[in-house]
C-alpha cells in the first residue's frame, strides 16, 4: 500500500476561487465554488501520513456521520441502544417487506416478459422497448414499488423542487422548446439514487455487466433497459458501450415512448458534498439533458455510499428510523452549437451549473483516488487502532 501512496497524484487540498456569473455567449460558466484540485506534480506521499491528511486529500469520500470512518465507530452508548432496538424490531420488518416488494416486482417482470424476446446487441440484452400493456405494467408497477421500497427504508417524505429557467437568470443555450431531453444527468451519492429515479421517471441506466446475472435484480435491470459495462475490462468495447448509450439517448430525444437514459457522469459515488469531474458519455449525442441534484440530509447515519462497505451500509440504513432525501430538478439544459461540437465543454458547463444550484464543491479527483483511499483505510498506512477496527 505504501508504494501506491507514493505514486499518488491526488489533491493537495488547495482551493481555487471562481467568479460567480451565468454562462455568457462564449458558453462558459464561472462560479465561486471552491475547487478541490488533484496535483499531478505532487511529491512523494508518505506512507505514514495522518488520518487528517488523508481526509484532506480525499475529502469527497470522507464520512462525517456519528458512525465515523467506514462506519466503524467508536459508537456512543446512545447509538448502541438505538441500534439494538432497531435490530430487534425495525430491521426484521423492513427486510421482510423489502424482500416481498422485490419478489413481487420480479414476478410482474417475469409475467410481462413471457413469450417476449429481448433486444440483443452483442453482450447487451434488455426489454426496454417492449410495448403495449407489458411496458405500461412494468413502468407503472416499477415506479409505485420503487417508492414503496424507499418508504420501507425510512424515506417517508421526499422533498422535491423544480427550478424554472427564470430562476437561473440567463438562459442556457439556444433553445428549441420542442426538443425533448434524451438523458437525465444526476450526481451520485448512494445506490438509493437509482430507486428514487425509478420512482420518478423510470429511466434506463448504465450498470455493471454482473448485475444482469443477479437473481431477481437481473431480470428487473433488463426490463429497465440497462446498458451493461465491464468497468475492469481493458478491452476496446468502450466505444461499443458509448455508441449504445448515445443511440439510446438519441432515440429518447426523438421518440417520447423510448425511455430516457439516466447517467451518473461522475462515474462513482461521493459523500454528497462534492461534484467530481463529468465523463462525456451523456453529452456525445448533442441533445438536451435534464440535470437532477440528489442530497441526503442526516443527523446520525449518512446514506452516502463512500468509504463504507455494502453490508454495513445496508445494516445501518435499515436501523435508521427516519431517512431524508432532497431532490432538485433543474430545467432542461439546451447545448449551444459550441457545446454540441465539444462534449467536454458541454459536460463541464452542466457540471458547474449543478454545483452552483446544488451548493456542491467541485473536486478534480476521481475513482482512482477513491480506490487508493479505500485501500489505505483497509490497512497499510494508518494508525494501528484503525487496523483493529477493520473487518
ABEGO torsion letter per residue (X at the ends): XAAAAAABBBBAGBBBBBBBBBBBAAGBBBBABBBBBBBAABBBBBAABBAAAAAAAAAAABBABAAEBGGAOBBBAAAAAAAAAAAAAAAAAAAAAAAAAAAAAAAAAAAAABGBBBBBBEABBBAAABBEAAAAAAAAAAAAAAAAAAAAAGBABBBBBBBBAAAAEBBBEBBBAABBBABBBBBBABAAAAAAAAAAAGBBBBBBAAAAABBGAAAAAAAAGBBBBBAABABAAAAAAAAAAAAAAAAAAABAABBBBBBBAAGBBBAGABBBBBBAAAAAAGBBBBBBBBBBBBAABBABBBABBAAAAAAAAAABABBBBBBBBBBBBBBBAAAAABAAAAAAAAAAAAAAAAGBBBBABBAAAAAAAAAAAAGAABBAAAAAABX
